Amino acid sequence: MKRKLIPLMLAVSAFLLPMTAQAADTAPEDTDSGNIPLLRDYIHGKTDKIPEGFDLNADGVVDTYDMALMKQFKKQYTLEPKGSVHTGDATFYGGGYVGGCAMLDPVSTDYWIVAMNYYDWNNSQLAGAYLEVIGESGTIKMLVTDELPEGKKGDLDLYTDAFPLIAPVEKGRVPCSWHIIPRDTAADAPVTYRFKEGSTEFWAGVQVRNHKYPITRFEYLDADGNFVEIPRRNYNYFETRFLGAGPFTFRITDIYGNALVDKNIPLIEPDVDQDGHIQFPD
């Protein structure tokens, strides 16, 4: 469905969103959103229902210590204010729905797919991001499944059949803008996990899927009760030799600094999606 969008253009501080001649990123003013107000209402007794995953230090209690961690994570790991608008050039390519750098196969043909430039891809940080892309002829929603190594910051490479929906195909390259939106399949479903082929208690690769917003940090709870960050590969798997046999407690942080803890995740057959118990807030 085509929808008109009039982005709010505000200046962005250089340390958050560096500008280039090819892509000037803009963002609305950030507000107190996500997990923090939900937890504040719970602590102040305004609600007795607390969403699962708010026990950020995994001590069995949801309290002000978790609030402090939420504020710390929001400050430390926020990539950009929610609603930030990016600009660049849109092109198209003949890639299909399998084999993308994000390793999200199988990708549903219900989605238009797009490759992200190297700079915004940022070691697969925007893998699986859901975008609203605006061109001169229209607006479409697209799932990031691949990387565009030669692209400038802000550039997108659209699936061949998607490009005519935003601009005349004969132009080949056109200006576009885009921003991240919540993935539709995550509206009423939890995140999912996929273990990489070859995963055992001695080495494992884990991928997070069906996240409302892109994932920036992934940790596991070790035997000493400490959360340990797992390194991320450019092909969108978090890999480590120290995960163990499970079941696992994971702490996941999205690009807006929202962190959630997901408990009792077993190590199951590789290349099979399994549901978690949490989902990020709007």
Buried (B, 14 or more C-beta within 10 A) or exposed (E): EEEEEEBEEEEBEEEBBEBEEBBBBBBBEBEEBBBBEBBBBBBEEEEEEBBBBBBBBBEEEBBEEBBEBBBEBBEEBBBBBBBBBBBBBBBBBEBEBEEBBBBBEEBEEEBBBBBBBBBBBBBBBBBBBBBBBBBEBBBBBBBBBBBBEEBBBBBBBBBEEBBBBBBEEEEEEBBBBBBBBBBBBBEEBBBBBBBBEEBEEEEBBBBBBBBBBBBBBBBBBEEEEEBEEBEBBBBBBBBBEEBBEBEBBBBBBBBBBBBBBBBEBEBBEBEEEBEBBBBBBE
